[in-house]
Amino acid sequence: MSGIVIETARLRLRSWRPEDLDPFAEMCADPIVMATLGPLMSREETAALIERIDAIEQANGYTAWALERRSDGRFIGWCGLIPGKFWPIEGNTEIGWRLAADCWGQGYATEAAHAATDWFFANLPDPSLWAITHTGNHRSRAVMERLGMTYRPELDFDHPRLAANDPLLRHVTYSLDRNAWRNL
């Protein structure tokens, strides 16, 4: 692991640790957390996801970092960057987050996403940062807008990994270009 640690006033974004599995598996099995993200995940599926996240960090030097609260060290989710894998974000860097439901509405996602965005523009040459979510994920869309991201309706799409009848099929795309970030 690269050992990157990004700190904000209340949060720490860091590499994943073995002890993150249990609280993350609990989050990924929570119907409230997963309502706009996809199917519930087993502990084994969550462990495999963490392995993929670790591999992204090893390959790229960044990832969807584990997110902990500085005041008590509690693991509360993830926030960070991953390579976009499919149209319309293929070849671009995507920002994302997932938090425990009892941590919603406290500004943690926005605070962590601002830190990840600042890290992205300070450390990577990409001209833009991208985000996607289900059309009905109003909380994530609000975070994207608070980051200064622009909704790109011409890039709305059906998620290629979801069945045609999946209620989460339709997705929206947001982007933030480097010049807009500098002017925030």
Stockholm file with secondary structure:
# STOCKHOLM 1.0

chainA/1-184         MSGIVIETARLRLRSWRPEDLDPFAEMCADPIVMATLGPLMSREETAALIERIDAIEQANGYTAWALERRSDGRFIGWCGLIPGKFWPIEGNTEIGWRLAADCWGQGYATEAAHAATDWFFANLPDPSLWAITHTGNHRSRAVMERLGMTYRPELDFDHPRLAANDPLLRHVTYSLDRNAWRNL
#=GR chainA/1-184 SS CCCCEEECSSEEEECCCGGGHHHHHHHHTCHHHHTTTCSCCCHHHHHHHHHHHHHHHHHHSCCEEEEEETTTCCEEEEEEEEECCSTTTTTSEEEEEEECGGGTTSSHHHHHHHHHHHHHHHHCCCSEEEEEEETTCHHHHHHHHHTTCEECGGGCEECTTSCTTCTTCEEEEEEEEHHHHHTC
#=GC SS_cons         CCCCEEECSSEEEECCCGGGHHHHHHHHTCHHHHTTTCSCCCHHHHHHHHHHHHHHHHHHSCCEEEEEETTTCCEEEEEEEEECCSTTTTTSEEEEEEECGGGTTSSHHHHHHHHHHHHHHHHCCCSEEEEEEETTCHHHHHHHHHTTCEECGGGCEECTTSCTTCTTCEEEEEEEEHHHHHTC
//
